Amino acid sequence: MAAPRVVIVLPPREVFSPGGTGAVGLVVHRLARAPSAFEAVVAGPPTAAPFADTRFVAVRPARFRLSQTRRFALGVARLIAPAPPALIEVHNRPDVALALARRFPAVPVALFLHNDPRGMRGARTPAERTNLLRRLARVATVSDFLRRQFAEGVRDARVAVLPNCVELDTLPPAGARERLILFAGRVVADKGADAFVQACAAALPRLPGWRAELLGADRFGADSPETPYLRALRPKAAAAGVAMPGWRPHAEVIAAMARAAIVVVPSRWPEPFGLAALEAMACGAAVLAAPRGGLPEVVGAVGVPIDPDAPESIAEAIMALARDPARCVILGEAGRRRAAGFDVGHAVATLDALRRQTLAAWPRAAARPI
């Protein structure tokens, strides 16, 4: 008997390629290529060099004079109409999920949220989120923190949590750590890149032999623009001794995490999850992280809490760890053990269970009043 087919729909601007994908694309790639009871097909915007180990189909947006979202949703609908799948999973776009649910009333549509839905079209208010649950078969969020954002004023057992994941068997083997303090992620104020630079400016002069790197750019990909924020940060980083090599492919970021003794995640905004922190833990680095949003669910007690609005306290935390290599090792090993609970095998088992529950409940769940 053939495995049930699932079409996984990416956001309209999500590149599905080793050369420029973001957190959503990374997680979808990990889940889609892992062994599963379901056949996964990823649908997204045209990509020059998509991941070769995953079945990917390009969505050609409709050419009508409509919004980008509606043109994209129509493109997805045209793509799957000849042979509708058993299940449609839409990532991070409530409006696309609703459009597809209307177009394919016989097919269950699930929405997977990676960001706060209260800023998304079609999910901003409790009434809109209630409407989503009337029309969709399932909503899943990447953290319990995000589930609470969605469930504000809404009660329904079909709102589940599916944490982001890592592929432990693909990570570099454990080795000697370098005296490297690392930031990896989007270089924007919300991520606290400037706080990292300020902290390193205070810490590095008192840590002989240590160095710091800030990996990333405003966006994912080699064509990321040079923003005013980046232009203002570069001279400060140079004065602090922090290297800024810019955006790097994800494999290089993971390799840097595997070398670094310390990885700092000074996010100011409430992270929906905190994939960089999880990857750093999985690579065995000691992690300093702001306890905001979903980050506490990721790092638990194995991360050192920091205040992104107090760079001097981040500097103190960096120096304390740098001067205590034994503690760095202990935290790194504890981080690896905790990250094992987020391995892709566990995630796929949870996802397959959610898919089976969704199919078994359909269409009764969608017809139920809320």
N, C-alpha and C positions, 0 to 999 in steps of 0.2 A: 504494500500500500504506500502510495507516495506521501511524503511529508506535507503537511499543510503549508501553503505559501503565504508569506508575510511580505508586504511592500512597506519598506521603511522610508518615510519621506523626510528629507532634510529641509532646513530653512532655505528660503529662496536665494540667499547669498552665501551659504555654507559651502566652501570648497572642499571636495572630498579627494584630497591628494596629499601625498607625503610632503609636497612642496608648499603647503599653505593652509592646511586644515586647522581649525580651532578645537576647543574642548569638545563641542558637540560632535564634530566629525571624528575625532579620535575615539570617543566612547562608542559611537555607532560602528566604527570600523572594528573595534575589539569585539563587540557583541555579535556583529554580523558574520565574522569569519570563524568564530568559535564553534565547536561541535554543538549541535542543537537538534531538538526534535522537530524543528520547523525549518523550512527552506526560506532563506532571507534574500530579498532583492532590495538594494538601496537605490532610491530615486532622488536626484538632486540636480542643481544647475549644471550645465555643460562644463566639464573639467578637462583640461588638456591631457593630464596624465593621472587618471584616477588610480586608487589602490588596485594593484593587479591581482590580489588574492581574494577579492570580494566581487560578487556580481553587482555591477553598477549600470544603471540606465540613466541617460541624460534626459532631463525634462526641457522640452522646447516650449517656452511660454506662448500663450495665444497672442495673436497680433491685434486684438481688438483694442480700442481706446478705453482701457480699464486701468485700475491700479495695478502695481507690480504684483501684489499678493493675489488678486483675482486672476490675472493672466497666468501666474504660476500655477494656481490651483486648477485652472482649466487645462493647463498643459499636463498636469499629473492625471487628471480625469481622462483625457484623451489617451494617455499612455496605457492606463490599466483597463479601460472600458472593454477592449476586445476579450480579455480573460481576467475578470475581477478575482482578486486573491481571497483567501479565507479571512484575512485580517489586514487592516491598514493601520500603521503606526506613524503618527505625525510628531515630529520633534520641534518643540518650542514655538509653534505657531497655532494658537487657538483658532484664528480666523481661517487658516487653511484646513484645519481639522473639521470645522463646522461646514465649510464649503463642500468637502468631500463626503461628509455624513449626509448632507442634503442630496448630493449627486448619486450616492450609492446607498440607499436606505436599507438594502438587504445585507450589507457588509458591515460588521462591527468596526468602528473607528476608535482608536485609542490615542490619547494625547500624552506625550512625555515632556515634562517641563524641566528645563535646566536653569531658568531664571525666574525672578519674581513675576508672577502672572499679572499682578496689579498694575504693571506698566504696559501690558500687552492688549492690543485691540481684540475685543471679544471676551476679555476676562478681567476688566478693570474693577468692576463692582461686584458685590455679592450676587446681585440679580443676574449679571452676565455669567458668572461662574455657575450659578444654579442652572441656567439655560444650557451651559456646556454639558452638565451631567444629565440633563434631560435628553440630549441629542447624541452624546457619545457613550461608548461602551465602557470606557475606562479612562482614568487620569492617573498618571504616575509622576512622582517628583523625585529629584535626585537626593533629597535630604528631608528629614523630618521638619527641619526649619522651614523649608520651602512648602512642605505639605500644610503647615500651619498658615502660611501666607495665602495659599489657595483656599483652605477650608474656613477662612474667616467668614463666619455667618453661614457656612454651608456644612451640612452633615450628610455623609454618604460613605459607605464601606468600600465603594469602588475607587476611592482616592488612596492609592498605595505609594509606597516608597521603594524605589530601586536605586540604590547608591551607585555612583560612578565606580569604575573598576580599573584595575591595572593587569597587565599580563606579566606575572612574575617570572615565567620561564623565558621571557625575551630580554630581561634586564641584564646588564653587564655583571660578571661575577664579582664577588666582594674582593676588594684589594686594599692596598694602603691608601689612606686618605691624604689628600693634599691640604696644605694650610690655606685653604680657599674658602672665602665667605661669598655665597652666591645668592643672587636674586634672579628668578626666571619667571617671565610672564609679560603681560602687556605693560608697556611703560606709560602709565597714565596715573593721574593723581589718586584715583580710587584704589589703585593697587599699592599705593604708598611707595612708589619708586624714589621720590624725593626724600622721604623719611629714611630709606635705606642708605642713600648717598650721605645724608647728614650724619647718620649713625656711624658710617664707615669713616667719615672725616674726623670724627672724634676718637674712634677706636684704633684705626690703623697705625697712627703714630706711636701708639703704646703697645703695639703687637709686632715686634720685629720678625721678619720672615713670613708674615701673612700678607695675602693679597685679596682683592675683592673684584667680582665681575657682576655686571648687570646685563643679563641676556634678554633680549626682546626689543619690541618696537611698538608703535601705536596699534598696529594691526598684525595679523598673521600673514606672512609672505614677504618675499624679497622686495615687493613693490610698495611696502608700507610707507606712507608719507612722512615727511619731516615736519612735525607739528611744532607750534610755538612752545608747548610744554617740553618737548625734546630739545629744542634749541636752547631753552633756558637752563635745562638740566646738564647739558654736555660740559660746559665750562666748570660747573660745580663738581661734577664727577671727576674731571681731569685734575682739579685742584685737590680733591680728596684721595686721589690714587685709585679710583674705581674705573676699571676698563669697561667700555660700552661697545662691544662688537656688533650690536644690533640684532636683528632677527636671525635666528638660526633654525635649521630643520629640527624637527622634534627629536630625532635620533641623537643629534649633537647635544641637545639640552639634557637628555637622559644621561649621556656620557659625562657631561659636566656634573650633574647631580651625583653620579657614582664616584666622582673624584673628590667632590667638595666635602669638607669636614662639617660645615655649617650652611644650612639653607634658611633664608629669612623670607617669611611671607607676611609682610606688614600691611595687609589690606585694610583700608579705611571703610570701604563699603561692606555691608553684610554679605559675604560670599555665599552664593547659593549652595556650594559644596566645598570647593577648594582642592581642585585636581592637582595643582602644583605641589601642595603640601603632601598629598597622598603619594605622588610619584617620588618626591624627595625621601619620604619615609621608606618606601619600597626599595630605594637605592641605598639605604643605610646611612643617610646623613642625619645629623642632629638638626631638628627643626625648631625654629622660633616662629611662632604664628600668633596673629591677633585673634583673640577669642570672640570673633564676630560672625553672625550668620550661621552657616553650616560648618564652619571650621572646627568648632569644638567636637562635633560628631566625628570628624575625620581624625584629628590628632589625639583626642582623649587626654589622658594623663601623660603621654609620652612626648608631648611638645612643650616647649617653654613659652608661656604666655607673654606677649609684649603689647605695648600701647603704641599704635602707629602715629598718634599725635604727640608723642614724647620721644623724639629721636635720641635724647641723651640717655633715656632708660634702655632703649634698644642697644645703644653702644655699651652700656654696662653689662647687659645680658650677653652680648657678643664676647666681650672681654672675659667674662666669667667662664664661658664655655671654652674659649680658646686657651685659657690658662689651666684648664682641667681636662686634659685629653682622655683620661679614664672615664669621666662623665660623658664626654662626646661619644665614646664607644658604647657605653651602656644605653644612652638614648637612641643611638643608631640601631643597635640590636633590638631594642624594644619597639622601635618604629617598624622594622622589618616584620616582626611578629604581628604587630597590629595590622600592617598593610596586607598580610596574608588573608585576613578576613574579607578583603575587598578584591580578591583575585577574580579574574574573569570567569572562572569555572563556577564560583558561587553565584556571580551575577546572572549568568546564563540559566542556571538552575532555577533561580528566583523568577527570571523573566519567562521561562517556559511555563512555570506554574501559573503565573499571571495570565499568560496567553490561553492556557487550557481553561482556567476559570472564566475568562472573558468569553470564550467560544461556548462554553457550557451554559452560561447565563444568558446568552443572546438568543432571541431579542427581548426576553422578559425584563432584563435590567434596564434597557433603554426606555421601555414602555412604563416603567414604574414611576409614579409621581413622587416628587421630593417635597 
